[in-house]
Amino acid sequence: MPTWRQRVVFFVLLPAIAVAAGILGYYAWVTASRFNRLGEQTIAESTLLLVREKVETVEQYVITQDNAALRLVEVSDPNSVISKWLPNAPELTPSIYAIRVLDDTGNTIGEAYRGVEGGAEELRKVFEEQLLVELDLERLAIERLKHYHRTLGEQSHLLSYVAREVGGERRYLVLHHDTGLIARDVLPTLFATDEGKRQYNVVDENNRRVYGSSLQNAGDYLVGHRFPSTLYNWRLQVAPKQAPMLERQGRSRRATDLGLIGVAFLVILVGVGFLLYAAQKERRLNDLKGEFIANVSHELKTPLSVVRMFGEMLLSDRVRSDEKRKQYLEIIVRESERLSSLIENVLDFSALERGRRRYELREGDLAEVVAHALETFRYRVEREGVDVELDVITGSAGSTADGIAGSAGTASQGRRGRPPTASQGRRGRPPTGAARCRRCCSTSRRWCSR
């Protein structure tokens, strides 16, 4: 039956250690994850700075084109789009392929197209039917440059427009940018210097790629940023060239950290279990030692009681004859020798337990041992009116004198009138080295080694 201390160990201490190990593992995992995220965040922040720089460069490119065109065209002279802008367009505004001048009602009063073969009419139709109504020209402030970006079908449209006042009337300049040229020529030139270090792409509002390769394997290292005022439906995305490898390493590192924490948790549990097992084994060993000490004390008590009994008889002069006195003195000497033998046995056992001594076992005469044991207790049993008979069985093997004497001492404490008898059984021969004890085995009629 486990004690309350054992219950405390099994039901309180062990779960408490397991919970503490779990908490320790959790915080170790959180700390490791935090360091991993810190590294990823550092890479992401440096990449974000680069993305903002590239976005700002594209923005400035478009605005520079706008300012160059606006300096060439005069709204007071609608034909200036043909006479002044068109000849200088390839050099000064390569991304602008059309300019139109509108009056205050939104009607076109001057326009010019560059590089649009047979598509001018279609472009004019798209502008007047779908794009013009979205510009909200009436609310546009004078000299304020604005941009309009929209995808219609497969075509991306980028318009730059500004309002100017001429003779008290509002007129508008609308510039059409070639987004395809920007994706084909401008972006590759802009990202050419970082081609070996990073990967770039540009996606629209539907997450369709406009430029660059797919960055789906970049994972947490992918950084994106929208163009703020010009191509605001596009988003520039950047990832380190080694982003897929870094992502795999991050997953592997997280799995490794989790595995190490799990192994550490398991080791703690195994260690606690081993400590509990060792404590349980130590407790059992202490119980065995206590039992051994109790048995040794019992074995030592028998010869001591005999020596004391005969010593008191001799001291009180209750022995009438010299023959009896000599006999009692011999018994005292034998029991003293037996007591010394028991003590030597305990010392031998201690030495044997430490591995310093070996027993040399040999055969002995069982009849002599039994006769010696009965002779030791003859006076006690005769005083209590008990008759003891000994039948020697020829061929019996040797036994231990201490065990026989102790058994005889125990048997002599039986009730008066039922004498313990050591004799040959009626239903067969006892096993070698055994005697029949009616006091301890009379109910089951079995053979015992007492």
HURA-V276435 format. One record per pair of residues at least 24 apart in sequence whose ideal C-beta (glycine too) atoms are under 8 Angstrom apart, sorted by the first residue. I is the first residue (numbers start at 1). J is the second residue. Records with the same first field share a line. If there is no record, write none. Layout:
# HURA-V276435
I=J + J
This chain:
# HURA-V276435
9=276 + 279
10=276
14=272 + 276
17=268 + 269 + 272
18=269 + 272
21=264 + 265 + 268 + 269
22=265
25=261 + 262 + 264 + 265
28=257 + 261 + 264
29=257 + 258 + 261
32=254 + 257
33=254 + 257
36=250 + 253 + 254
40=220 + 221 + 250
43=221 + 240 + 246
44=220 + 221 + 223
47=198 + 221 + 223 + 238 + 239 + 240
48=223 + 225
50=194 + 198 + 238
51=223 + 224 + 225 + 236 + 237 + 238
52=225
54=190 + 191 + 200 + 236 + 238
55=225 + 226 + 227 + 228 + 236
57=190
58=182 + 186 + 187 + 190 + 227 + 230 + 231 + 236
59=227 + 228 + 229 + 230
61=95 + 182 + 186
62=95 + 147 + 158 + 160 + 177 + 182 + 230 + 231
63=145 + 230
65=92 + 93 + 94 + 95 + 96 + 160 + 175 + 177
66=96 + 145 + 160 + 175
68=92 + 93
69=93 + 96 + 99 + 173 + 175
70=145 + 162 + 173 + 175
73=99 + 101 + 173
75=101 + 164 + 166 + 171 + 172 + 173
76=166 + 167 + 171
78=109 + 110
79=110
80=110
81=110 + 111 + 112
82=110 + 112
85=112
86=112 + 114
89=114
90=114
93=175
94=181 + 185
95=177 + 178 + 181 + 182 + 186
96=175 + 176 + 177 + 178
97=176 + 177 + 178 + 181
98=123 + 175 + 176
99=173 + 174 + 175 + 176
100=127 + 173 + 174 + 176
101=171 + 172 + 173 + 174
102=137 + 171 + 172 + 173 + 174
103=169 + 171 + 172
104=169 + 170 + 171
106=132 + 137 + 172
109=171
115=178
123=176
126=152 + 157
127=174 + 176
131=157 + 159
135=159 + 161 + 174
137=161 + 163 + 170 + 172
140=172
142=170
147=229 + 230 + 232
149=230 + 231 + 232 + 233 + 234
150=233
151=204 + 205 + 206 + 233
156=180 + 204 + 210 + 233 + 234
158=182 + 230 + 231
160=230
179=210 + 231
182=231
183=210 + 211
187=211 + 212
196=241
197=240 + 241
198=238 + 239 + 240 + 241
199=238 + 239 + 240 + 241 + 243
200=236 + 237 + 238
201=236 + 237
202=234 + 235 + 236 + 237
203=234 + 235 + 237
204=233 + 234 + 235
205=233 + 234
210=234
212=237
215=239 + 243
217=243 + 244 + 247
218=243 + 244 + 247
219=243 + 244 + 246 + 247 + 250
220=247 + 250
221=246 + 247
296=342 + 346
298=406
299=342 + 402 + 406
300=339 + 342 + 343
302=405 + 406 + 409
303=335 + 336 + 338 + 339 + 342 + 405
304=335 + 339
305=409
306=331 + 332 + 335 + 376 + 377 + 380
307=332 + 335 + 336 + 339
309=379 + 380
310=379
328=379
331=375 + 376 + 379
334=372 + 376
335=376
338=401 + 402 + 405
341=401 + 402
342=402
345=402
362=398
363=397 + 398
364=398 + 399 + 401
365=398
366=396 + 397 + 398 + 399 + 433
367=392 + 393 + 396
369=398 + 399 + 400 + 401 + 404
370=404 + 408 + 422 + 435
372=401 + 404 + 405
373=401 + 404 + 405 + 407 + 408
374=408 + 422
376=405 + 408 + 409
377=405 + 408 + 409 + 412
380=412
381=412 + 419
384=412 + 416
385=416 + 417
386=412 + 414 + 416 + 419 + 420
387=419
388=419 + 420 + 421 + 422
389=421 + 422 + 423
390=422 + 423
391=422 + 423 + 424
393=424 + 429 + 430
395=432
396=432 + 433
397=432 + 433
398=433
399=433 + 449
403=449 + 450
404=450
407=437 + 450
410=450
411=437 + 439 + 440 + 450
414=439
